[in-house]
Amino acid sequence: MRKKTDALVSKQDTHFFNVFSLVIGLLVAVAVGLFALARIVASHTQDLQVLSDAEYSKNVHARIGPPVKEAIAGRDNSALAIKPAEGTAEGGASGTAVAAAMPQNGTQLFEQTCNVCHGQGIGGAPKAGDKAAWAARIAEGKAILYEHALKGFQGKAGVMPPKGGRLDAPDDLVKQAVDHMVQMAQ
Ligand code: HEC
């Protein structure tokens, strides 16, 4: 009697095992199929979309472009102009944001723009406040200093870009910044 039940149970077990394996197998096949389908669909849409995305290609251009741009006295250096920070373009306050970015006096222009090079003496720039570096330049007279600051200047030490790169700054403001640096070196 007992033997008969054993055989019955084991037969049921085998049946269950077979069905179970079949279902698992089918599910795996469906999953692999879905994966392959997704890959195929993506290869026709996603890659192409990424490559034709304007933002993406712009970034690629920026990354593979020349790493350094040099200012050359007497040439168009407008690409080097330090652009005012892009403030809140939307929302009515656009005008004020840009206007606020323009320094109000020579000292501010110096701190915002000239200080980038003249603060630490980068690229051959005479360090602001360094009397020895400025004495000979001051001796040239302010007219020359103004002109070199406004129009740019290629000296022995390096390149002074026109208006220090801040091409939208009014001439008077740049002159005030020169005055400020001259004052610091006296
Ligand atoms: C990109 C770096 C850089 C920035 C920014 C910069 N300068 Fe200069 N500047 C130089 C260098 C380099 C020289 C020295 C050139 C030389 O004598 O060879 C110089 C020289 C000068 C001189 C002396 C010119 C002379 O005849 O000896 C003045 C004045 C001057 N800069 C003013 C300014 C003012 C004002 C600003 C800001 C509006 C400014 N610079 C921003 C790099 C810079």
Boltz pocket constraint, residues with backbone or C-beta under 6 A from the ligand:
constraints:
  - pocket:
      binder: B
      contacts: [[A, 109], [A, 110], [A, 113], [A, 114], [A, 115], [A, 116], [A, 117], [A, 118], [A, 122], [A, 123], [A, 124], [A, 125], [A, 126], [A, 137], [A, 140], [A, 144], [A, 145], [A, 146], [A, 148], [A, 149], [A, 153], [A, 154], [A, 155], [A, 156], [A, 157], [A, 158], [A, 159], [A, 160], [A, 161], [A, 163], [A, 164], [A, 165], [A, 166], [A, 174], [A, 177], [A, 178]]
      max_distance: 6.0
